[in-house]
Amino acid sequence: MADYDPILSVRNLRTEFSGGRGDVRVLDDVSFDVGRGKIIGLVGESGSGKSMTALSLMGLVPKPQGRVNAGSILLDGTEISKLDAAGMRRIRGRDIAMVFQEPMTSLNPVRRVWEQVGEPLAIHKGLGRSAIRKRVLEMFEMVGIPEPQTRLDAYPHQLSGGLRQRAMIAMGLICEPKLLIADEPTTALDVTTQAQILRLMRDLRDRVGTSIILITHDLGIIAEMCDEVNVMYAGQMVEQANVFDLFENPSHPYTRGLLASIPRATEARVARRMPSIPGMVPNLAKLPPGCRFAPRCRDAMPTCQRPPDLETVGTGHVARCWLHAGQTALQSEATR
Amino acid sequence: MKDTIPADMPPAEDIVLSTQNLTKHYRVGGGGFGKSARVVRAVDGVTLDIRARETFALVGESGCGKTTLGRIMLRLQEPSSGTINYRGTELTTQGEAEMRALRKKLQIVFQDPYASLNPRMRVEEILAEPLRSHGFGTAADIRDRCAELLEMVGLRKQYLRNYPHQFSGGQRQRIGIARALANKPDFVVCDESVSALDVSIQAQVLNLLMDLQDQLQLTYFFITHDLAVVRQFATRVGVMFLGRLVEVATTEDLFAQPLHPYSMLLMSAVPRPDPRLRGQERPMMQGEIPSPMNLPSGCRFHTRCPFARDICRIEDPALQDRGGRAVACHFPLDG
């Protein structure tokens, strides 16, 4: 795949936190790519490491307890994981930007919206106030804020949740970054507003070619939005696939369990009880010795006491599960 | 583990709780300097019958009044007007002492399992409190009942000595459920009770709620914004918009054919976990919810409705019976 040139390439990322009882590895050997103009999903439950992945990419892991200890992050061919604070500040907001879950708490309540949305321009491009104001107005139009002229001077509390999130997306995109990371961007919004924001993000990708990492716990959003999907569990990637493969042929028992347990608005209930995954996510400080999902897994077997690797289950489709061990060998045999 | 098709709908005549024209209006602002007080009509005339042993889901967007309705039904907040009848007893005229006695039967499970449990109390004290306040029995009886409650919600009784922070979100919600069930209630309001939980945990808690409903003959008033949960969990659904019910139907009927344009648009906005369905253009709600302080004339939904005609801007449609279901629309979608 010589012509494959991803905008972001993450390899063997390891992020650790030190605490009272020693180090906790919140990300363990995380690798994935973001193709140019693609929407890549990171999906998982609380504690899976999906938000920590975003913070690691942005150089925003809380210090001094947390740090990225190993791995590489290539953004458009440039290694950014070794940058110091000043170096990260130079690219954050310019080359790589992030939209957070709560648009209320990520905006300063006492500053006008346009000044905040335009701030990256002042920092990275050194533009003057009138130029910034003009550019913010363009961005407001692009993200579909109605009556954009009158919203420029608003304070955050004067905007609805949906408009605030549009403003945050405008801020994220104002320097035309190479990569936008959206961490649960619609979780705090109503479903009708969510549909509008998701459509906006899809349109931006189609029109402007923005590459997006979309972090969500909602497999419905993954199915509607993403090209490729990364399923995370307890700090590891457990399955990676094209979105169609993932939903048609989920290969990790955790992914299968998740897909079975999501309530669906599109299908009538068939059984009184819903399928569920027993137990709960393990404490990262007390991980099971082998497969981290094994204690909850219906298919667990003695081998699962040893940690599984990511095994190939199809083209561009891998799963960290002993059920698929050996298939990698078989496949390379077949292609030979 | 039972894997049966849901029991038949309870008979319509077996009503647990019914409201007549229930309202809750808040005054905001005003109080001098020539500014007149404005009124927010959080709940604006809700008439509803809840049948015994059903799961009635109330859906709507934030600010539609669904939480307020759930709270005034139990008189956790006082309604501004209207009546609430619980098994023949009019709740709005009960004194404080009578209401306290009735609370045994009328319970609520809150959304946030982190905020609704006192962090300084052990689980045993959390569960014993409602028992004691209703004179459950001796200290030994109460201890036994606490252990029984904990096991009923799938937690080991050894946990009685623990504090809320020692539990996960799902376990805490189980404790909240155990507390609500302590005095064997009859009618339970679940206010976004599974919304804060991870998917795999959400299914566990929904299953627990269903099992307990079967065991204890509970009636649920299930407040949620999640239509997928509604489809899998509820027997009937009320759709609320700006303080009013705009549609009431069985879950099956509603999902087969919503009659109110708002219900239809709400349903079509739910992301579908199937990438093959992508790209199908779906109708999308335009604009923003009007302010409840400044309601549109006529039908309150007309500013966002793709089918609105002249009459919709003038005349406010009432919730009308339509073959076993009800809809408040001049032009329901079945023609």
Contacts between the chains, C-beta under 8 A, distances in Angstrom:
chain1	res1	chain2	res2	distance
A	45	B	198	3.9
A	45	B	199	6.6
A	45	B	200	6.5
A	45	B	201	7.8
A	46	B	169	7.6
A	46	B	198	5.6
A	146	B	287	7.6
A	160	B	288	5.4
A	160	B	289	7.9
A	162	B	288	6.7
A	163	B	288	7.6
A	190	B	61	4.1
A	190	B	62	5.6
A	190	B	225	6.7
A	190	B	289	8.0
A	191	B	61	7.3
A	191	B	225	6.6
A	191	B	227	7.2
A	191	B	266	6.6
A	191	B	269	4.6
A	191	B	270	5.9
A	192	B	61	6.5
A	192	B	265	6.7
A	192	B	266	6.5
A	192	B	269	4.7
A	192	B	284	7.7
A	192	B	285	4.3
A	193	B	288	8.0
A	194	B	269	6.9
A	194	B	271	7.6
A	195	B	269	4.0
A	195	B	271	7.7
A	195	B	284	5.7
A	195	B	285	7.4
A	196	B	284	6.8
A	196	B	285	7.7
A	198	B	271	7.2
A	199	B	284	7.1
A	217	B	198	6.6
A	217	B	199	6.6
A	218	B	271	6.4
A	219	B	199	7.6
A	219	B	273	4.6
A	220	B	228	7.6
A	220	B	270	6.8
A	220	B	271	3.2
A	220	B	272	5.8
A	220	B	273	4.5
A	221	B	271	4.8
A	222	B	273	7.6
A	223	B	271	6.8
A	223	B	272	6.4
A	223	B	273	4.8
A	223	B	274	5.6
A	223	B	275	4.5
A	223	B	277	7.6
A	223	B	278	7.2
A	224	B	271	4.7
A	224	B	272	6.8
A	224	B	275	7.6
A	224	B	278	6.1
A	243	B	275	4.8
A	244	B	275	5.3
A	244	B	276	7.3
A	247	B	273	7.2
A	247	B	274	6.3
A	247	B	275	5.4
A	247	B	276	7.8
A	257	B	200	6.5
A	258	B	199	6.0
A	258	B	200	6.5
A	259	B	273	7.1
A	261	B	199	5.8
A	261	B	200	5.5
A	261	B	202	7.6
A	261	B	203	4.0
A	262	B	199	5.6
A	262	B	228	7.1
A	262	B	273	5.7
A	263	B	202	7.6
A	263	B	203	7.5
A	263	B	206	7.6
A	263	B	226	7.3
A	263	B	228	4.0
A	263	B	229	4.8
A	263	B	231	6.8
A	263	B	232	4.2
A	263	B	233	7.3
A	264	B	228	5.6
A	264	B	231	7.0
A	264	B	232	7.1
A	264	B	272	7.8
A	264	B	273	6.4
A	265	B	227	4.7
A	265	B	228	4.1
A	265	B	230	7.6
A	265	B	231	5.0
A	265	B	255	7.3
A	265	B	267	6.6
A	265	B	270	4.6
A	265	B	272	7.4
A	266	B	272	5.4
A	266	B	274	7.3
A	266	B	277	7.8
A	267	B	231	7.5
A	268	B	231	7.1
A	268	B	252	6.9
A	268	B	255	7.1
A	269	B	6	6.7
A	269	B	231	6.8
A	269	B	232	5.0
A	269	B	233	7.8
A	270	B	5	7.7
A	271	B	3	4.7
A	271	B	4	7.4
A	271	B	5	7.5
A	272	B	2	5.6
A	272	B	3	6.3
A	272	B	4	5.1
A	272	B	5	7.0
A	272	B	6	5.8
A	272	B	210	6.2
A	273	B	1	6.4
A	273	B	2	6.5
A	273	B	3	6.2
A	273	B	207	4.8
A	273	B	210	6.5
A	273	B	211	7.8
A	274	B	203	4.5
A	274	B	206	5.8
A	274	B	207	5.9
A	274	B	232	6.1
A	275	B	203	6.7
A	276	B	200	6.2
A	276	B	203	3.5
A	276	B	204	4.7
A	276	B	207	6.1
A	277	B	200	3.9
A	277	B	203	7.5
A	277	B	204	7.9
A	278	B	204	7.6
A	280	B	168	5.4
A	280	B	170	6.4
A	280	B	171	7.9
A	280	B	200	7.9
A	280	B	201	6.6
A	281	B	168	7.9
A	281	B	198	7.5
